[in-house]
Amino acid sequence: MTYEQALAELEALIERIERGEIGLEESLAEYRRGAALLTRCRAILDTAEQQIEQLTADGSED
């Protein structure tokens, strides 16, 4: 799952919960899913940040 896909699913999930479209049990399940999506997004961003830092460091050595 790409960052954009995870973010879009997370945003849709939050919107459904905030609208009250789903019951308590489903809200809890969606909350868990949201936590997993958030973890995925953070991991992708962390990896991208590390790559940028490495590229920046490599470029400054020239």
PDBQT receptor file of N, H, CA, C and O in Angstrom, charges set to zero:
ATOM      1  N   MET A   1       0.847  -1.177   0.000  1.00  0.00    +0.000 N 
ATOM      2  CA  MET A   1       0.000   0.000   0.000  1.00  0.00    +0.000 C 
ATOM      3  C   MET A   1       0.893   1.240   0.000  1.00  0.00    +0.000 C 
ATOM      4  O   MET A   1       1.818   1.358   0.803  1.00  0.00    +0.000 OA
ATOM      5  N   THR A   2       0.598   2.151  -0.909  1.00  0.00    +0.000 N 
ATOM      6  H   THR A   2      -0.154   2.055  -1.562  1.00  0.00    +0.000 HD
ATOM      7  CA  THR A   2       1.386   3.378  -0.993  1.00  0.00    +0.000 C 
ATOM      8  C   THR A   2       0.980   4.339   0.119  1.00  0.00    +0.000 C 
ATOM      9  O   THR A   2      -0.043   4.163   0.780  1.00  0.00    +0.000 OA
ATOM     10  N   TYR A   3       1.801   5.347   0.301  1.00  0.00    +0.000 N 
ATOM     11  H   TYR A   3       2.633   5.491  -0.237  1.00  0.00    +0.000 HD
ATOM     12  CA  TYR A   3       1.499   6.389   1.286  1.00  0.00    +0.000 C 
ATOM     13  C   TYR A   3       0.168   7.053   0.960  1.00  0.00    +0.000 C 
ATOM     14  O   TYR A   3      -0.668   7.260   1.840  1.00  0.00    +0.000 OA
ATOM     15  N   GLU A   4      -0.017   7.381  -0.296  1.00  0.00    +0.000 N 
ATOM     16  H   GLU A   4       0.662   7.213  -1.012  1.00  0.00    +0.000 HD
ATOM     17  CA  GLU A   4      -1.240   8.069  -0.711  1.00  0.00    +0.000 C 
ATOM     18  C   GLU A   4      -2.477   7.213  -0.466  1.00  0.00    +0.000 C 
ATOM     19  O   GLU A   4      -3.507   7.722  -0.023  1.00  0.00    +0.000 OA
ATOM     20  N   GLN A   5      -2.383   5.919  -0.751  1.00  0.00    +0.000 N 
ATOM     21  H   GLN A   5      -1.547   5.505  -1.111  1.00  0.00    +0.000 HD
ATOM     22  CA  GLN A   5      -3.504   5.009  -0.517  1.00  0.00    +0.000 C 
ATOM     23  C   GLN A   5      -3.822   4.902   0.972  1.00  0.00    +0.000 C 
ATOM     24  O   GLN A   5      -4.984   4.965   1.373  1.00  0.00    +0.000 OA
ATOM     25  N   ALA A   6      -2.789   4.742   1.778  1.00  0.00    +0.000 N 
ATOM     26  H   ALA A   6      -1.845   4.692   1.451  1.00  0.00    +0.000 HD
ATOM     27  CA  ALA A   6      -2.990   4.625   3.232  1.00  0.00    +0.000 C 
ATOM     28  C   ALA A   6      -3.593   5.902   3.790  1.00  0.00    +0.000 C 
ATOM     29  O   ALA A   6      -4.497   5.852   4.624  1.00  0.00    +0.000 OA
ATOM     30  N   LEU A   7      -3.098   7.045   3.336  1.00  0.00    +0.000 N 
ATOM     31  H   LEU A   7      -2.363   7.085   2.659  1.00  0.00    +0.000 HD
ATOM     32  CA  LEU A   7      -3.609   8.328   3.814  1.00  0.00    +0.000 C 
ATOM     33  C   LEU A   7      -5.067   8.530   3.408  1.00  0.00    +0.000 C 
ATOM     34  O   LEU A   7      -5.877   8.993   4.211  1.00  0.00    +0.000 OA
ATOM     35  N   ALA A   8      -5.399   8.189   2.181  1.00  0.00    +0.000 N 
ATOM     36  H   ALA A   8      -4.741   7.813   1.529  1.00  0.00    +0.000 HD
ATOM     37  CA  ALA A   8      -6.778   8.335   1.708  1.00  0.00    +0.000 C 
ATOM     38  C   ALA A   8      -7.719   7.431   2.507  1.00  0.00    +0.000 C 
ATOM     39  O   ALA A   8      -8.812   7.853   2.885  1.00  0.00    +0.000 OA
ATOM     40  N   GLU A   9      -7.301   6.201   2.763  1.00  0.00    +0.000 N 
ATOM     41  H   GLU A   9      -6.413   5.859   2.456  1.00  0.00    +0.000 HD
ATOM     42  CA  GLU A   9      -8.137   5.291   3.550  1.00  0.00    +0.000 C 
ATOM     43  C   GLU A   9      -8.288   5.805   4.978  1.00  0.00    +0.000 C 
ATOM     44  O   GLU A   9      -9.373   5.736   5.556  1.00  0.00    +0.000 OA
ATOM     45  N   LEU A  10      -7.214   6.314   5.538  1.00  0.00    +0.000 N 
ATOM     46  H   LEU A  10      -6.333   6.370   5.068  1.00  0.00    +0.000 HD
ATOM     47  CA  LEU A  10      -7.262   6.852   6.893  1.00  0.00    +0.000 C 
ATOM     48  C   LEU A  10      -8.204   8.050   6.969  1.00  0.00    +0.000 C 
ATOM     49  O   LEU A  10      -8.991   8.160   7.909  1.00  0.00    +0.000 OA
ATOM     50  N   GLU A  11      -8.131   8.936   6.000  1.00  0.00    +0.000 N 
ATOM     51  H   GLU A  11      -7.492   8.847   5.237  1.00  0.00    +0.000 HD
ATOM     52  CA  GLU A  11      -9.018  10.107   5.979  1.00  0.00    +0.000 C 
ATOM     53  C   GLU A  11     -10.484   9.696   5.849  1.00  0.00    +0.000 C 
ATOM     54  O   GLU A  11     -11.346  10.259   6.523  1.00  0.00    +0.000 OA
ATOM     55  N   ALA A  12     -10.769   8.723   4.991  1.00  0.00    +0.000 N 
ATOM     56  H   ALA A  12     -10.068   8.265   4.444  1.00  0.00    +0.000 HD
ATOM     57  CA  ALA A  12     -12.139   8.247   4.827  1.00  0.00    +0.000 C 
ATOM     58  C   ALA A  12     -12.645   7.591   6.108  1.00  0.00    +0.000 C 
ATOM     59  O   ALA A  12     -13.798   7.778   6.496  1.00  0.00    +0.000 OA
ATOM     60  N   LEU A  13     -11.792   6.837   6.747  1.00  0.00    +0.000 N 
ATOM     61  H   LEU A  13     -10.855   6.685   6.431  1.00  0.00    +0.000 HD
ATOM     62  CA  LEU A  13     -12.139   6.162   7.993  1.00  0.00    +0.000 C 
ATOM     63  C   LEU A  13     -12.471   7.188   9.082  1.00  0.00    +0.000 C 
ATOM     64  O   LEU A  13     -13.473   7.049   9.783  1.00  0.00    +0.000 OA
ATOM     65  N   ILE A  14     -11.641   8.202   9.219  1.00  0.00    +0.000 N 
ATOM     66  H   ILE A  14     -10.827   8.316   8.649  1.00  0.00    +0.000 HD
ATOM     67  CA  ILE A  14     -11.879   9.248  10.219  1.00  0.00    +0.000 C 
ATOM     68  C   ILE A  14     -13.198   9.951   9.948  1.00  0.00    +0.000 C 
ATOM     69  O   ILE A  14     -13.957  10.236  10.874  1.00  0.00    +0.000 OA
ATOM     70  N   GLU A  15     -13.469  10.225   8.699  1.00  0.00    +0.000 N 
ATOM     71  H   GLU A  15     -12.852   9.993   7.947  1.00  0.00    +0.000 HD
ATOM     72  CA  GLU A  15     -14.710  10.902   8.328  1.00  0.00    +0.000 C 
ATOM     73  C   GLU A  15     -15.936  10.061   8.713  1.00  0.00    +0.000 C 
ATOM     74  O   GLU A  15     -16.914  10.590   9.240  1.00  0.00    +0.000 OA
ATOM     75  N   ARG A  16     -15.876   8.755   8.448  1.00  0.00    +0.000 N 
ATOM     76  H   ARG A  16     -15.081   8.325   8.019  1.00  0.00    +0.000 HD
ATOM     77  CA  ARG A  16     -16.991   7.875   8.809  1.00  0.00    +0.000 C 
ATOM     78  C   ARG A  16     -17.206   7.841  10.317  1.00  0.00    +0.000 C 
ATOM     79  O   ARG A  16     -18.345   7.877  10.783  1.00  0.00    +0.000 OA
ATOM     80  N   ILE A  17     -16.131   7.772  11.071  1.00  0.00    +0.000 N 
ATOM     81  H   ILE A  17     -15.206   7.742  10.692  1.00  0.00    +0.000 HD
ATOM     82  CA  ILE A  17     -16.248   7.742  12.532  1.00  0.00    +0.000 C 
ATOM     83  C   ILE A  17     -16.827   9.059  13.035  1.00  0.00    +0.000 C 
ATOM     84  O   ILE A  17     -17.729   9.059  13.873  1.00  0.00    +0.000 OA
ATOM     85  N   GLU A  18     -16.316  10.182  12.532  1.00  0.00    +0.000 N 
ATOM     86  H   GLU A  18     -15.584  10.182  11.851  1.00  0.00    +0.000 HD
ATOM     87  CA  GLU A  18     -16.785  11.496  12.984  1.00  0.00    +0.000 C 
ATOM     88  C   GLU A  18     -18.246  11.740  12.635  1.00  0.00    +0.000 C 
ATOM     89  O   GLU A  18     -18.957  12.410  13.384  1.00  0.00    +0.000 OA
ATOM     90  N   ARG A  19     -18.697  11.214  11.525  1.00  0.00    +0.000 N 
ATOM     91  H   ARG A  19     -18.120  10.670  10.916  1.00  0.00    +0.000 HD
ATOM     92  CA  ARG A  19     -20.104  11.379  11.113  1.00  0.00    +0.000 C 
ATOM     93  C   ARG A  19     -21.046  10.505  11.922  1.00  0.00    +0.000 C 
ATOM     94  O   ARG A  19     -22.261  10.705  11.907  1.00  0.00    +0.000 OA
ATOM     95  N   GLY A  20     -20.483   9.536  12.626  1.00  0.00    +0.000 N 
ATOM     96  H   GLY A  20     -19.496   9.373  12.639  1.00  0.00    +0.000 HD
ATOM     97  CA  GLY A  20     -21.321   8.626  13.402  1.00  0.00    +0.000 C 
ATOM     98  C   GLY A  20     -22.047   7.626  12.524  1.00  0.00    +0.000 C 
ATOM     99  O   GLY A  20     -23.111   7.129  12.894  1.00  0.00    +0.000 OA
ATOM    100  N   GLU A  21     -21.482   7.327  11.367  1.00  0.00    +0.000 N 
ATOM    101  H   GLU A  21     -20.618   7.730  11.067  1.00  0.00    +0.000 HD
ATOM    102  CA  GLU A  21     -22.120   6.419  10.416  1.00  0.00    +0.000 C 
ATOM    103  C   GLU A  21     -22.021   4.959  10.841  1.00  0.00    +0.000 C 
ATOM    104  O   GLU A  21     -22.718   4.107  10.290  1.00  0.00    +0.000 OA
ATOM    105  N   ILE A  22     -21.169   4.662  11.808  1.00  0.00    +0.000 N 
ATOM    106  H   ILE A  22     -20.602   5.354  12.256  1.00  0.00    +0.000 HD
ATOM    107  CA  ILE A  22     -20.955   3.276  12.199  1.00  0.00    +0.000 C 
ATOM    108  C   ILE A  22     -21.141   3.135  13.706  1.00  0.00    +0.000 C 
ATOM    109  O   ILE A  22     -21.001   4.102  14.455  1.00  0.00    +0.000 OA
ATOM    110  N   GLY A  23     -21.455   1.925  14.134  1.00  0.00    +0.000 N 
ATOM    111  H   GLY A  23     -21.568   1.139  13.526  1.00  0.00    +0.000 HD
ATOM    112  CA  GLY A  23     -21.684   1.651  15.542  1.00  0.00    +0.000 C 
ATOM    113  C   GLY A  23     -20.399   1.562  16.345  1.00  0.00    +0.000 C 
ATOM    114  O   GLY A  23     -19.300   1.685  15.805  1.00  0.00    +0.000 OA
ATOM    115  N   LEU A  24     -20.552   1.350  17.624  1.00  0.00    +0.000 N 
ATOM    116  H   LEU A  24     -21.444   1.250  18.063  1.00  0.00    +0.000 HD
ATOM    117  CA  LEU A  24     -19.417   1.332  18.533  1.00  0.00    +0.000 C 
ATOM    118  C   LEU A  24     -18.417   0.242  18.192  1.00  0.00    +0.000 C 
ATOM    119  O   LEU A  24     -17.219   0.511  18.107  1.00  0.00    +0.000 OA
ATOM    120  N   GLU A  25     -18.888  -0.989  17.995  1.00  0.00    +0.000 N 
ATOM    121  H   GLU A  25     -19.861  -1.208  18.065  1.00  0.00    +0.000 HD
ATOM    122  CA  GLU A  25     -17.966  -2.086  17.709  1.00  0.00    +0.000 C 
ATOM    123  C   GLU A  25     -17.184  -1.843  16.423  1.00  0.00    +0.000 C 
ATOM    124  O   GLU A  25     -15.974  -2.061  16.358  1.00  0.00    +0.000 OA
ATOM    125  N   GLU A  26     -17.901  -1.390  15.414  1.00  0.00    +0.000 N 
ATOM    126  H   GLU A  26     -18.883  -1.213  15.467  1.00  0.00    +0.000 HD
ATOM    127  CA  GLU A  26     -17.230  -1.106  14.143  1.00  0.00    +0.000 C 
ATOM    128  C   GLU A  26     -16.293   0.090  14.281  1.00  0.00    +0.000 C 
ATOM    129  O   GLU A  26     -15.234   0.125  13.653  1.00  0.00    +0.000 OA
ATOM    130  N   SER A  27     -16.676   1.066  15.096  1.00  0.00    +0.000 N 
ATOM    131  H   SER A  27     -17.536   1.037  15.606  1.00  0.00    +0.000 HD
ATOM    132  CA  SER A  27     -15.800   2.213  15.337  1.00  0.00    +0.000 C 
ATOM    133  C   SER A  27     -14.488   1.766  15.965  1.00  0.00    +0.000 C 
ATOM    134  O   SER A  27     -13.420   2.252  15.591  1.00  0.00    +0.000 OA
ATOM    135  N   LEU A  28     -14.563   0.850  16.908  1.00  0.00    +0.000 N 
ATOM    136  H   LEU A  28     -15.430   0.455  17.211  1.00  0.00    +0.000 HD
ATOM    137  CA  LEU A  28     -13.350   0.338  17.543  1.00  0.00    +0.000 C 
ATOM    138  C   LEU A  28     -12.473  -0.407  16.536  1.00  0.00    +0.000 C 
ATOM    139  O   LEU A  28     -11.252  -0.246  16.525  1.00  0.00    +0.000 OA
ATOM    140  N   ALA A  29     -13.104  -1.219  15.695  1.00  0.00    +0.000 N 
ATOM    141  H   ALA A  29     -14.095  -1.350  15.703  1.00  0.00    +0.000 HD
ATOM    142  CA  ALA A  29     -12.350  -1.935  14.665  1.00  0.00    +0.000 C 
ATOM    143  C   ALA A  29     -11.712  -0.946  13.686  1.00  0.00    +0.000 C 
ATOM    144  O   ALA A  29     -10.563  -1.119  13.280  1.00  0.00    +0.000 OA
ATOM    145  N   GLU A  30     -12.454   0.073  13.319  1.00  0.00    +0.000 N 
ATOM    146  H   GLU A  30     -13.388   0.214  13.649  1.00  0.00    +0.000 HD
ATOM    147  CA  GLU A  30     -11.933   1.084  12.401  1.00  0.00    +0.000 C 
ATOM    148  C   GLU A  30     -10.804   1.881  13.055  1.00  0.00    +0.000 C 
ATOM    149  O   GLU A  30      -9.842   2.270  12.393  1.00  0.00    +0.000 OA
ATOM    150  N   TYR A  31     -10.933   2.119  14.357  1.00  0.00    +0.000 N 
ATOM    151  H   TYR A  31     -11.715   1.803  14.894  1.00  0.00    +0.000 HD
ATOM    152  CA  TYR A  31      -9.874   2.816  15.079  1.00  0.00    +0.000 C 
ATOM    153  C   TYR A  31      -8.580   2.007  15.033  1.00  0.00    +0.000 C 
ATOM    154  O   TYR A  31      -7.498   2.555  14.818  1.00  0.00    +0.000 OA
ATOM    155  N   ARG A  32      -8.706   0.694  15.240  1.00  0.00    +0.000 N 
ATOM    156  H   ARG A  32      -9.585   0.249  15.415  1.00  0.00    +0.000 HD
ATOM    157  CA  ARG A  32      -7.522  -0.174  15.151  1.00  0.00    +0.000 C 
ATOM    158  C   ARG A  32      -6.934  -0.137  13.744  1.00  0.00    +0.000 C 
ATOM    159  O   ARG A  32      -5.716  -0.071  13.578  1.00  0.00    +0.000 OA
ATOM    160  N   ARG A  33      -7.782  -0.178  12.753  1.00  0.00    +0.000 N 
ATOM    161  H   ARG A  33      -8.772  -0.231  12.888  1.00  0.00    +0.000 HD
ATOM    162  CA  ARG A  33      -7.322  -0.101  11.360  1.00  0.00    +0.000 C 
ATOM    163  C   ARG A  33      -6.629   1.235  11.114  1.00  0.00    +0.000 C 
ATOM    164  O   ARG A  33      -5.596   1.296  10.448  1.00  0.00    +0.000 OA
ATOM    165  N   GLY A  34      -7.203   2.292  11.653  1.00  0.00    +0.000 N 
ATOM    166  H   GLY A  34      -8.043   2.242  12.194  1.00  0.00    +0.000 HD
ATOM    167  CA  GLY A  34      -6.604   3.612  11.513  1.00  0.00    +0.000 C 
ATOM    168  C   GLY A  34      -5.226   3.692  12.148  1.00  0.00    +0.000 C 
ATOM    169  O   GLY A  34      -4.316   4.310  11.596  1.00  0.00    +0.000 OA
ATOM    170  N   ALA A  35      -5.076   3.068  13.305  1.00  0.00    +0.000 N 
ATOM    171  H   ALA A  35      -5.815   2.566  13.754  1.00  0.00    +0.000 HD
ATOM    172  CA  ALA A  35      -3.774   3.047  13.975  1.00  0.00    +0.000 C 
ATOM    173  C   ALA A  35      -2.748   2.323  13.107  1.00  0.00    +0.000 C 
ATOM    174  O   ALA A  35      -1.598   2.752  13.017  1.00  0.00    +0.000 OA
ATOM    175  N   ALA A  36      -3.154   1.237  12.474  1.00  0.00    +0.000 N 
ATOM    176  H   ALA A  36      -4.088   0.888  12.547  1.00  0.00    +0.000 HD
ATOM    177  CA  ALA A  36      -2.259   0.494  11.593  1.00  0.00    +0.000 C 
ATOM    178  C   ALA A  36      -1.896   1.336  10.361  1.00  0.00    +0.000 C 
ATOM    179  O   ALA A  36      -0.745   1.333   9.924  1.00  0.00    +0.000 OA
ATOM    180  N   LEU A  37      -2.865   2.044   9.814  1.00  0.00    +0.000 N 
ATOM    181  H   LEU A  37      -3.800   2.046  10.170  1.00  0.00    +0.000 HD
ATOM    182  CA  LEU A  37      -2.601   2.904   8.656  1.00  0.00    +0.000 C 
ATOM    183  C   LEU A  37      -1.658   4.043   9.031  1.00  0.00    +0.000 C 
ATOM    184  O   LEU A  37      -0.769   4.400   8.257  1.00  0.00    +0.000 OA
ATOM    185  N   LEU A  38      -1.853   4.605  10.204  1.00  0.00    +0.000 N 
ATOM    186  H   LEU A  38      -2.575   4.315  10.833  1.00  0.00    +0.000 HD
ATOM    187  CA  LEU A  38      -0.982   5.673  10.669  1.00  0.00    +0.000 C 
ATOM    188  C   LEU A  38       0.449   5.172  10.834  1.00  0.00    +0.000 C 
ATOM    189  O   LEU A  38       1.402   5.862  10.471  1.00  0.00    +0.000 OA
ATOM    190  N   THR A  39       0.591   3.974  11.381  1.00  0.00    +0.000 N 
ATOM    191  H   THR A  39      -0.183   3.414  11.675  1.00  0.00    +0.000 HD
ATOM    192  CA  THR A  39       1.917   3.373  11.520  1.00  0.00    +0.000 C 
ATOM    193  C   THR A  39       2.566   3.193  10.150  1.00  0.00    +0.000 C 
ATOM    194  O   THR A  39       3.756   3.461   9.983  1.00  0.00    +0.000 OA
ATOM    195  N   ARG A  40       1.787   2.743   9.177  1.00  0.00    +0.000 N 
ATOM    196  H   ARG A  40       0.821   2.525   9.313  1.00  0.00    +0.000 HD
ATOM    197  CA  ARG A  40       2.292   2.558   7.808  1.00  0.00    +0.000 C 
ATOM    198  C   ARG A  40       2.748   3.888   7.215  1.00  0.00    +0.000 C 
ATOM    199  O   ARG A  40       3.825   3.970   6.625  1.00  0.00    +0.000 OA
ATOM    200  N   CYS A  41       1.931   4.927   7.370  1.00  0.00    +0.000 N 
ATOM    201  H   CYS A  41       1.056   4.860   7.850  1.00  0.00    +0.000 HD
ATOM    202  CA  CYS A  41       2.289   6.244   6.835  1.00  0.00    +0.000 C 
ATOM    203  C   CYS A  41       3.576   6.760   7.470  1.00  0.00    +0.000 C 
ATOM    204  O   CYS A  41       4.453   7.277   6.779  1.00  0.00    +0.000 OA
ATOM    205  N   ARG A  42       3.682   6.619   8.775  1.00  0.00    +0.000 N 
ATOM    206  H   ARG A  42       2.970   6.199   9.337  1.00  0.00    +0.000 HD
ATOM    207  CA  ARG A  42       4.879   7.087   9.473  1.00  0.00    +0.000 C 
ATOM    208  C   ARG A  42       6.117   6.321   9.011  1.00  0.00    +0.000 C 
ATOM    209  O   ARG A  42       7.183   6.912   8.843  1.00  0.00    +0.000 OA
ATOM    210  N   ALA A  43       5.983   5.027   8.809  1.00  0.00    +0.000 N 
ATOM    211  H   ALA A  43       5.117   4.547   8.946  1.00  0.00    +0.000 HD
ATOM    212  CA  ALA A  43       7.114   4.220   8.351  1.00  0.00    +0.000 C 
ATOM    213  C   ALA A  43       7.580   4.670   6.967  1.00  0.00    +0.000 C 
ATOM    214  O   ALA A  43       8.779   4.777   6.712  1.00  0.00    +0.000 OA
ATOM    215  N   ILE A  44       6.634   4.929   6.091  1.00  0.00    +0.000 N 
ATOM    216  H   ILE A  44       5.660   4.842   6.299  1.00  0.00    +0.000 HD
ATOM    217  CA  ILE A  44       6.972   5.392   4.745  1.00  0.00    +0.000 C 
ATOM    218  C   ILE A  44       7.674   6.750   4.811  1.00  0.00    +0.000 C 
ATOM    219  O   ILE A  44       8.673   6.972   4.128  1.00  0.00    +0.000 OA
ATOM    220  N   LEU A  45       7.149   7.649   5.632  1.00  0.00    +0.000 N 
ATOM    221  H   LEU A  45       6.337   7.469   6.187  1.00  0.00    +0.000 HD
ATOM    222  CA  LEU A  45       7.762   8.973   5.767  1.00  0.00    +0.000 C 
ATOM    223  C   LEU A  45       9.150   8.884   6.389  1.00  0.00    +0.000 C 
ATOM    224  O   LEU A  45      10.062   9.597   5.971  1.00  0.00    +0.000 OA
ATOM    225  N   ASP A  46       9.317   8.023   7.377  1.00  0.00    +0.000 N 
ATOM    226  H   ASP A  46       8.576   7.444   7.717  1.00  0.00    +0.000 HD
ATOM    227  CA  ASP A  46      10.631   7.842   8.001  1.00  0.00    +0.000 C 
ATOM    228  C   ASP A  46      11.655   7.338   6.987  1.00  0.00    +0.000 C 
ATOM    229  O   ASP A  46      12.792   7.807   6.949  1.00  0.00    +0.000 OA
ATOM    230  N   THR A  47      11.238   6.381   6.173  1.00  0.00    +0.000 N 
ATOM    231  H   THR A  47      10.314   5.999   6.203  1.00  0.00    +0.000 HD
ATOM    232  CA  THR A  47      12.128   5.843   5.146  1.00  0.00    +0.000 C 
ATOM    233  C   THR A  47      12.511   6.925   4.137  1.00  0.00    +0.000 C 
ATOM    234  O   THR A  47      13.673   7.040   3.747  1.00  0.00    +0.000 OA
ATOM    235  N   ALA A  48      11.532   7.706   3.726  1.00  0.00    +0.000 N 
ATOM    236  H   ALA A  48      10.588   7.612   4.043  1.00  0.00    +0.000 HD
ATOM    237  CA  ALA A  48      11.800   8.787   2.775  1.00  0.00    +0.000 C 
ATOM    238  C   ALA A  48      12.752   9.815   3.384  1.00  0.00    +0.000 C 
ATOM    239  O   ALA A  48      13.656  10.309   2.710  1.00  0.00    +0.000 OA
ATOM    240  N   GLU A  49      12.546  10.129   4.653  1.00  0.00    +0.000 N 
ATOM    241  H   GLU A  49      11.812   9.727   5.201  1.00  0.00    +0.000 HD
ATOM    242  CA  GLU A  49      13.418  11.085   5.331  1.00  0.00    +0.000 C 
ATOM    243  C   GLU A  49      14.860  10.567   5.399  1.00  0.00    +0.000 C 
ATOM    244  O   GLU A  49      15.806  11.322   5.172  1.00  0.00    +0.000 OA
ATOM    245  N   GLN A  50      15.018   9.296   5.707  1.00  0.00    +0.000 N 
ATOM    246  H   GLN A  50      14.250   8.683   5.890  1.00  0.00    +0.000 HD
ATOM    247  CA  GLN A  50      16.353   8.706   5.760  1.00  0.00    +0.000 C 
ATOM    248  C   GLN A  50      17.030   8.754   4.394  1.00  0.00    +0.000 C 
ATOM    249  O   GLN A  50      18.221   9.047   4.292  1.00  0.00    +0.000 OA
ATOM    250  N   GLN A  51      16.262   8.465   3.350  1.00  0.00    +0.000 N 
ATOM    251  H   GLN A  51      15.294   8.227   3.434  1.00  0.00    +0.000 HD
ATOM    252  CA  GLN A  51      16.821   8.504   2.000  1.00  0.00    +0.000 C 
ATOM    253  C   GLN A  51      17.249   9.914   1.627  1.00  0.00    +0.000 C 
ATOM    254  O   GLN A  51      18.302  10.106   1.019  1.00  0.00    +0.000 OA
ATOM    255  N   ILE A  52      16.443  10.893   1.986  1.00  0.00    +0.000 N 
ATOM    256  H   ILE A  52      15.588  10.737   2.480  1.00  0.00    +0.000 HD
ATOM    257  CA  ILE A  52      16.781  12.289   1.684  1.00  0.00    +0.000 C 
ATOM    258  C   ILE A  52      18.029  12.707   2.449  1.00  0.00    +0.000 C 
ATOM    259  O   ILE A  52      18.912  13.362   1.894  1.00  0.00    +0.000 OA
ATOM    260  N   GLU A  53      18.102  12.330   3.721  1.00  0.00    +0.000 N 
ATOM    261  H   GLU A  53      17.385  11.798   4.172  1.00  0.00    +0.000 HD
ATOM    262  CA  GLU A  53      19.288  12.657   4.515  1.00  0.00    +0.000 C 
ATOM    263  C   GLU A  53      20.542  12.018   3.923  1.00  0.00    +0.000 C 
ATOM    264  O   GLU A  53      21.604  12.640   3.888  1.00  0.00    +0.000 OA
ATOM    265  N   GLN A  54      20.415  10.785   3.461  1.00  0.00    +0.000 N 
ATOM    266  H   GLN A  54      19.553  10.280   3.490  1.00  0.00    +0.000 HD
ATOM    267  CA  GLN A  54      21.563  10.106   2.855  1.00  0.00    +0.000 C 
ATOM    268  C   GLN A  54      21.974  10.775   1.557  1.00  0.00    +0.000 C 
ATOM    269  O   GLN A  54      23.162  10.977   1.306  1.00  0.00    +0.000 OA
ATOM    270  N   LEU A  55      20.990  11.120   0.726  1.00  0.00    +0.000 N 
ATOM    271  H   LEU A  55      20.025  10.955   0.930  1.00  0.00    +0.000 HD
ATOM    272  CA  LEU A  55      21.304  11.809  -0.530  1.00  0.00    +0.000 C 
ATOM    273  C   LEU A  55      21.933  13.167  -0.277  1.00  0.00    +0.000 C 
ATOM    274  O   LEU A  55      22.865  13.567  -0.975  1.00  0.00    +0.000 OA
ATOM    275  N   THR A  56      21.427  13.870   0.716  1.00  0.00    +0.000 N 
ATOM    276  H   THR A  56      20.670  13.546   1.283  1.00  0.00    +0.000 HD
ATOM    277  CA  THR A  56      21.958  15.178   1.058  1.00  0.00    +0.000 C 
ATOM    278  C   THR A  56      23.386  15.044   1.563  1.00  0.00    +0.000 C 
ATOM    279  O   THR A  56      24.257  15.831   1.194  1.00  0.00    +0.000 OA
ATOM    280  N   ALA A  57      23.628  14.045   2.410  1.00  0.00    +0.000 N 
ATOM    281  H   ALA A  57      22.920  13.405   2.710  1.00  0.00    +0.000 HD
ATOM    282  CA  ALA A  57      24.971  13.823   2.942  1.00  0.00    +0.000 C 
ATOM    283  C   ALA A  57      25.918  13.430   1.822  1.00  0.00    +0.000 C 
ATOM    284  O   ALA A  57      27.050  13.910   1.771  1.00  0.00    +0.000 OA
ATOM    285  N   ASP A  58      25.469  12.563   0.926  1.00  0.00    +0.000 N 
ATOM    286  H   ASP A  58      24.549  12.173   0.967  1.00  0.00    +0.000 HD
ATOM    287  CA  ASP A  58      26.302  12.139  -0.198  1.00  0.00    +0.000 C 
ATOM    288  C   ASP A  58      26.638  13.313  -1.107  1.00  0.00    +0.000 C 
ATOM    289  O   ASP A  58      27.754  13.411  -1.616  1.00  0.00    +0.000 OA
ATOM    290  N   GLY A  59      25.690  14.184  -1.306  1.00  0.00    +0.000 N 
ATOM    291  H   GLY A  59      24.783  14.105  -0.893  1.00  0.00    +0.000 HD
ATOM    292  CA  GLY A  59      25.899  15.341  -2.176  1.00  0.00    +0.000 C 
ATOM    293  C   GLY A  59      26.822  16.372  -1.578  1.00  0.00    +0.000 C 
ATOM    294  O   GLY A  59      27.495  17.096  -2.312  1.00  0.00    +0.000 OA
ATOM    295  N   SER A  60      26.872  16.460  -0.246  1.00  0.00    +0.000 N 
ATOM    296  H   SER A  60      26.326  15.872   0.350  1.00  0.00    +0.000 HD
ATOM    297  CA  SER A  60      27.711  17.473   0.389  1.00  0.00    +0.000 C 
ATOM    298  C   SER A  60      29.166  17.062   0.472  1.00  0.00    +0.000 C 
ATOM    299  O   SER A  60      30.022  17.883   0.803  1.00  0.00    +0.000 OA
ATOM    300  N   GLU A  61      29.466  15.794   0.173  1.00  0.00    +0.000 N 
ATOM    301  H   GLU A  61      28.771  15.127  -0.096  1.00  0.00    +0.000 HD
ATOM    302  CA  GLU A  61      30.832  15.306   0.228  1.00  0.00    +0.000 C 
ATOM    303  C   GLU A  61      31.629  15.660  -1.030  1.00  0.00    +0.000 C 
ATOM    304  O   GLU A  61      32.855  15.557  -1.036  1.00  0.00    +0.000 OA
ATOM    305  N   ASP A  62      30.939  16.076  -2.090  1.00  0.00    +0.000 N 
ATOM    306  H   ASP A  62      29.942  16.160  -2.085  1.00  0.00    +0.000 HD
ATOM    307  CA  ASP A  62      31.602  16.387  -3.359  1.00  0.00    +0.000 C 
ATOM    308  C   ASP A  62      32.379  17.655  -3.291  1.00  0.00    +0.000 C 
ATOM    309  O   ASP A  62      32.995  18.055  -4.278  1.00  0.00    +0.000 OA
TER     310      ASP A  62
